[in-house]
Amino acid sequence: KSRRVPAATQVNRIRAQLGATQEQLAHLLAVSWPSVSRWERGVVRPDPILAEKLDHLADVLKMLDGVIVKDDMRRWLESPHPGLRGHRPIDLLSNTYGFEEVRNLIESIKAGQYA
């Protein structure tokens, strides 16, 4: 994607938006914290699947801004949601189809259909 920012910048922004440590972001993404550290320092880039998940996570965080308070974002991402057939939002961000499901859920929340 032409809009992709460097992984180091993206990881730093995501951590700031979530108020998360490297370990907490690693847990959210189901990777080791040294991986997150290496991405953030620019030593290595995430593999393509994780890069897509990071892109989708960054987009979701932008959509959630003003909808869910910062302190609740990680919990929301990690909690099963009835609007996602019981799936956790974070688990659906590895592909475009899952991302669209999460995006649609956020739009439904904005419209007042879910709490």
Backbone hydrogen bonds, N-H to C=O, Kabsch-Sander energy under -0.5 kcal/mol:
donor,donor_aa,acceptor,acceptor_aa,energy
4,R,1,K,-0.9
10,Q,6,P,-2.6
11,V,7,A,-3.2
12,N,8,A,-2.0
13,R,9,T,-2.4
14,I,10,Q,-2.8
15,R,11,V,-2.6
16,A,12,N,-2.1
17,Q,13,R,-2.8
18,L,14,I,-2.2
19,G,15,R,-1.4
20,A,15,R,-2.3
25,L,21,T,-2.4
26,A,22,Q,-2.5
27,H,23,E,-2.4
28,L,24,Q,-2.2
29,L,25,L,-2.2
30,A,26,A,-0.9
30,A,27,H,-0.7
31,V,26,A,-2.4
35,S,32,S,-0.5
36,V,32,S,-1.5
37,S,33,W,-2.5
38,R,34,P,-2.6
39,W,35,S,-2.4
40,E,36,V,-2.7
41,R,37,S,-2.0
42,G,38,R,-0.6
42,G,39,W,-0.9
43,V,38,R,-2.1
44,V,38,R,-0.9
51,A,47,D,-2.8
52,E,48,P,-2.1
53,K,49,I,-2.1
54,L,50,L,-2.6
55,D,51,A,-2.3
56,H,52,E,-2.7
57,L,53,K,-2.7
58,A,54,L,-2.6
59,D,55,D,-2.1
60,V,56,H,-2.7
61,L,57,L,-2.6
62,K,58,A,-1.7
63,M,59,D,-2.1
64,L,60,V,-2.3
65,D,61,L,-1.0
67,V,64,L,-2.8
68,I,64,L,-2.3
72,D,69,V,-2.2
73,M,69,V,-0.7
73,M,70,K,-1.1
74,R,70,K,-0.6
76,W,72,D,-2.6
77,L,73,M,-2.6
78,E,74,R,-1.8
79,S,75,R,-0.8
79,S,76,W,-0.8
81,H,87,H,-2.1
84,L,81,H,-1.9
85,R,82,P,-1.5
86,G,81,H,-2.3
87,H,84,L,-1.8
90,I,77,L,-2.4
91,D,88,R,-1.0
92,L,88,R,-0.6
92,L,89,P,-1.6
93,L,90,I,-1.1
95,N,92,L,-0.7
99,F,95,N,-2.3
100,E,96,T,-2.4
101,E,97,Y,-1.7
102,V,98,G,-2.2
103,R,99,F,-2.9
104,N,100,E,-2.6
105,L,101,E,-2.0
106,I,102,V,-2.5
107,E,103,R,-2.2
108,S,104,N,-2.1
109,I,105,L,-2.5
110,K,106,I,-2.6
111,A,107,E,-1.7
112,G,109,I,-1.6
113,Q,108,S,-2.9
114,Y,108,S,-0.5
